[in-house]
Amino acid sequence: MTSCQHVIIAYGEQLGYHHGAKYQILAGWEKIYKKNNIPIRIVTDKPELFSGYPVEIMTISPVQKFDWSLNGIQHFGIKLKGLQWAMENQQAEVALLLDTDTYWTAHPRVLIEQIKPNSAVMYCNESFVMKSSNKSISRFPEGLLFKKVQTNIGVYELSSSSRMLNSSMIGLHRQNIDALTHAHDLFRALEPMVNAHTVEQFSLSEIFRMKNYKVTFGRKLTRDWSSTGKKNYVTPLLGDFFSEYGENNFEKHLEKFAKINIKRPVTVLLKQKLGF
C-alpha cells in the first residue's frame, strides 16, 4: 500500500475548527489511522489543544500565518501553504487532507492508491465556472474574463475548461508539492480580482488543469457539517463534549466518543428550516 500521511489544518480563534479536527481523528482512529499505522499531522496555531493526541504537531507561527493569508486579507491561503509545509517535512509518498468539518465514513485506501505523480484527489467537482448558475462561482468570469494576469508562473487566463473543484479534501503526491506553491502564487494574484471566498480552491483547480493532472473525487467516502444549519448544531455539541471531558484526554475522548451524535434531530431541523 502506498505510504500516506493524513494532514489536518486547524487554526483561528474559533474552537469549533479545532474540535472538528479532533472529531475527525476520533471518528477514524480505530478503523483507519491506528489499524493501518497512518500518521496524522496537525498544522495549527493552537498546539496546546492537541496535546495528548496521537498526532505530530506543527505549530504555525504568527509570521507564517500573516504571510500565508496575504497579510491577513484571506485566511484560506493558510490551507495551501500549511499542506505544503506538512508535505515538505514528511517522508510518506502521499498526503491526504480533510477540512475540519469533514470526516471519513469509509477507508480512503482507494483514493490513496490513485494519488500518483500528476494525479490528485479533490472533494468534488462543483462545475465549470463559465456555465455555473452558482452566484459565488459566477464571480470568477465576472472578475477574470478576457483578462491576462501576470503571475509568478507566467501569464494566466481563464479558460472555458476552468472548473471549481472543492478543496474540502486534497490528496497529493510528494513529487507534486510544487503544485501547492504555484497554487498559492496564483491565489495571491487572483484574490484582489475576484469577489468570492473560494479563490484558494479555484487556484489549485486551475493549477491542476494547466498541468494536466488527472483528478479523482472522494466526496462519497465522507460526511460533513459544512452547511450553516449543520454547523450551528454541531459546533456547540462538540464544545459541550470537550468542556465535559477536557481538551487533552484522548483516551477518555475515545471511550466517550460514541455519545456524540452529530445528526440533527428532526425537531432541530424543523426549527432551523422553518424558524420555529
Secondary structure, 3 states (H helix, E strand, C coil): CCCEEEEEEECCCCHHHHHHHHHHHHHHHHHHHHCCCCCEEEEECCHHHHCCCCCEEEECCHHHHHHHCCCCCCCCHHHHHHHHHHHHCCCCCEEEEECCCEEECCCCHHHHCCCECCEEEEEEEEEEHHHCCCCCCCHHHHHHCCCCEEECCEEECCCCCCEEEEEEEEEEEHHHCHHHHHHHHHHHHHHHHCCCCCHHHHHHHHHHHHCCCEEEECHHHEEECCCHHHHHHHHHHHHHHHHHHCCCCHHHHHHHHHHCCCCCCHHHHHHHHHCC
